[in-house]
């Protein structure tokens, strides 16, 4: 990729973030924003929008100012194994959370997503799944009293 194409790509990415952030900031004014002490429902979207717009402006200002005219490593082709694995984990959690419960949904999500790392072994994936599932059930079900049963439905 030429440095000119990379420059245009960085400008486009920054402009996209700035436009989306600005849209959130403007749209949040349709809700009660409130004050920092007494926040309304529009306060958080406004803050995120302003932050996103600021990041976009910074990206546009820094476009093409890399050490070698831009970081080519950042634009290499994405790893499809990681993409498919992580999306499968998210879909599994969404599909299982209400039907099977928090523990099976978390276990399936973590197990599938673990294989986005090419160095992951089956044993390590099982251990990671067990640890994250126990921690999430402890935190979300028992600690925060999330209204999602631990195991239900199909089990």
C-alpha positions, 0 to 999 in steps of 0.5 A: 500500500502506498503512503498516499493510500495509507494517508487517505485511509487514516483520514477516512478512519479518523473522519468516520470516528469523528462523524459517529462520535459527533452524531452520538453527542448531538443525538444525546441532547434529545435526552436529559443530559443532566449534570456531572453530579446528577446525570441524566440518560443522555450524559453517558452517550454525550461523553462517549460521543465527545470522546470518540469525536476527539479520538477521530480528530486526533487520528486525522491530525496524525495521519501519515506521521508514522515513523516510516510514513505509516504503520503497514503492520496495522493493515495486514489481512485479518486472521479469519480463524480468530474472527470466526472463533470470537464471533462464534463465541458471541453467538453461542453466548447470545443463544444459550444465555436465556435458554441454558443459563449463565454457566453453559453460555459462558462456558461455550463462549469462552471455549469457542473464543479460546481457539482464536489463539493458534497456540491454544491446546485443548487442555488449556481451553478446558482450564480457561473455560472452567476458570472463567465460568466459575469466576463469572458465575461467582461475580455475576450471579452471586456477587451482583445478583444478575437475574439470569439463572446459573443453569436452566432450560435444557439441563 
